[in-house]
């Protein structure tokens, strides 16, 4: 998982070009709204959010 500021279009373009995918989720960071991106791994990848019971919903 990677969070990037919604207003930082240059960084968004860089990460998306590098293969990161927008999860569609957002959160509020210290400097504004953040897009949550992820990098897809192989089919053998164990989803850490499930393995460690991590919640990615806004609170």
URGILIN-V641691 format. One record per residue. N is the residue number from 1. RES is the residue in one small letter. OMEGA is omega in radians with two decimals (none if undefined). NEAR is the number of other C-alpha atoms within 8 Angstrom. D_CENTER is the distance of its C-alpha to the mean C-alpha in Angstrom with 1 decimal. Layout:
n = {N	N}
res = {RES	RES}
omega = {OMEGA	OMEGA}
near = {NEAR	NEAR}
d_center = {D_CENTER	D_CENTER}
//
This chain:
n = {1	2	3	4	5	6	7	8	9	10	11	12	13	14	15	16	17	18	19	20	21	22	23	24	25	26	27	28	29	30	31	32	33	34	35	36	37	38	39	40	41	42	43	44	45	46	47	48	49	50	51	52	53	54	55	56	57	58	59}
res = {x	x	x	x	x	x	x	x	x	x	x	x	x	x	x	x	x	x	x	x	x	x	x	x	x	x	x	x	x	x	x	x	x	x	x	x	x	x	x	x	x	x	x	x	x	x	x	x	x	x	x	x	x	x	x	x	x	x	x}
omega = {3.13	3.07	3.11	-3.11	-3.10	-3.12	-3.12	-3.06	3.12	3.13	3.11	-3.14	3.13	-3.10	3.14	3.08	-3.14	3.08	3.08	-3.13	3.10	-3.12	-3.08	-3.14	3.13	3.04	3.09	3.09	-3.14	-3.09	3.07	-3.07	-3.09	2.97	3.06	-3.13	3.05	3.11	-3.11	3.11	-3.10	3.14	-3.14	-3.13	3.08	-3.11	-3.08	-3.14	3.10	-3.10	-3.08	3.10	-3.13	3.10	3.14	3.13	3.13	3.12	none}
near = {6	6	8	11	11	10	4	8	7	6	8	10	8	8	9	10	7	6	8	11	9	10	8	7	9	9	9	8	8	4	6	8	10	12	14	14	13	10	8	7	6	5	4	5	6	5	6	8	9	7	8	6	7	8	5	6	5	5	2}
d_center = {4.3	4.1	5.0	7.5	10.6	11.4	14.8	13.9	14.6	15.7	12.5	10.6	13.5	13.5	10.0	10.7	14.1	13.2	11.8	8.0	7.4	6.2	6.0	8.3	7.4	8.3	9.8	12.7	12.6	16.0	16.1	14.8	12.2	8.5	6.0	2.5	2.3	4.5	8.1	10.8	13.7	17.3	18.7	19.9	16.5	16.5	13.5	13.1	12.0	15.4	17.3	16.8	16.7	13.5	12.9	9.6	11.9	13.0	16.3}
//
